[in-house]
Amino acid sequence: MKTVLILFDSLNRHVLGPYGGTAVPTPNFDRLAARSATFEQHHVGSMPCMPARRDLLTGRMSFLHRSWGPVEPFDVTFPEVLSREKGVYSHFVTDHFHYWEDGGATYHNRYDSYEFFRGQEGDRWQGVVAPDWARLDATYDASQVSRTARSYKRHNVVNRDHIRDETDHPTFKVFEAGVDFIERNRTADNWFLQIETFAPHEPFVAPERFRDAFSTGREGRVLDWPDYGPSDRPEADQAELRANYHAAVAMCDEMLGRVLDIFDRDDLWKDTALIVTTDHGFLLGEHDLWAKNRMTLYKEIANIPLFIHDPRQPGATGMRVDGLSQTPDLGATILDLHDARPPARMCAPSLLPMLAGAPSPHEAVIFGYFGGAVNVTDGRYSYHRYPPDLDTQEVYQYTLMPTHIFDFFHEEELAAAELSAPSAFSGNMPVLRVPVSRKSVMYDTYGPGCLIENDTRLYDLEEDPGQERKLEASVIEARMLEQMARLMVGLDAPAEAFSRIGLRPGGRLE
């Protein structure tokens, strides 16, 4: 068996043609849906970027124990299992620079080989001590230019001076490398390829020919990086941001097409599995909000696209799969494609039986940001339970790798750390139990301090698919609480993960 996983970042399912999107022509996603199974109820697990990837690699959700951080010594990843158990060679091509920061530096080394293409967003790529600030200020919207050392926005404007045409664009380089790997190895067997691009993640950068197709007629400085949260920008600016996102999605569609062309040309459909998905969605003004991290995990963020082609199951070609699934399931699914047994610590199920018509292994799924709400959906309802007070909640990180996204844990955090006994989550290893501190790098960036919505809410997704009206229904809420507690117990959630949201392991409120 050979498998190709294509992973986009911040790709909204509702923009894609197979999910009813009309704002962007996506002929290659349409081609993909015709050759694969399209999952309707696929969801995130841990949020945002690197927590989602840890879920994918380890087949186990981490947001109840840990925020953004590396693969841990006690984690077991599917590329390592493939290599050890089945002799499957894994290769990874990406432009996602978070893998090379403190909070991601253990991921890429789990694969047998990898390639990294520079220049996306805040990648510390080009060393320019004294940029031409006057020119940059005249080129980009003021919100997108920073003079602060190491800031993402400083590096972004400097990097973009060195991305002049399509051959320079990191996304194009990633897919070129991915196609090259397939062509070089198409006659070999037993390999796994992960093609991963940062696109269409903000800033929404795509070559001019893609932007021209969505021109708003707006003149002035470049605006393709939205603020997080509510926006007071004029509608013309918001329309420009949406148009640039749509241009980036159109670019992603073309890149996908390059892989599909190879599948068609060499008839790889008969012996090569293909999985296409994303880490999470992105708000483009829905609910009067932009982006992620700051708000409730609405469907636009949490309900994400997934396409799976398994050459051994031709009956699944073109089918729609209605049952629940989520990101951690993909690790076990990839192992299943190669007839490898997942280790006990990888507790998420394979999705391959669903391609044969089996029901979902999930009655409900939970998902969330570390330190924020615990969210659960059964497909009909979504329930989002917040702590009564985000600032005073008792919450700890469990880790042997005390790094945040781009820095170490603060001295104040580690000074209060204790050694915690081994658990099902950590195997036989004791771990550090570190109290969350306001001094933490994560606190106001993707932790409790950045949240702008913090009220518990229940939605009826059938009657209110836009999640515009909170539902008051105590019987339904009680059922969602029971499902939430059961799933938390199954993930070995620490005691304070229950108490911080006023929940007992049995599902009753404290």
Protein Blocks (a to p, Z undefined) as FASTA:
>chain_A
ZZdddddehiafklpmklopakbccfklmmmmmmmccdfkbccfbdcklmmmmmmmnopa
fklmoccddddfkbccfklmmmmmnopacddddfbfklmmmklmmmmmmpmbdcddehia
jbcfbdcfbacfklmmmmpcfklgcfbehiaklmmmmmmmmmmbfklpmklmmmmmmmmm
mmmmmmpghiadddddfbfcdcddddfklmmmmcghiacjddfbdcedjdfbdfklmmmm
mmmmmmmmmmmmmmmmmmmmmmmmnopmlmpccddddfbdcdehiahighehjlccdfkl
mmccdddddfklmmlgopacfbdcdfklmmmmmmmmnopacdfklmbccfklmmnopacf
bfbdcdddehiacdddehjaccddddfblklpccddddfbdcdfkbccdfklmmmgccdd
ddfknomaccddddddfklmklmmmpmklpcbfcdcdddfklmmnopaccddfklmmmmm
mmmmmmmmmnopafklmmmnopafkopaZZ
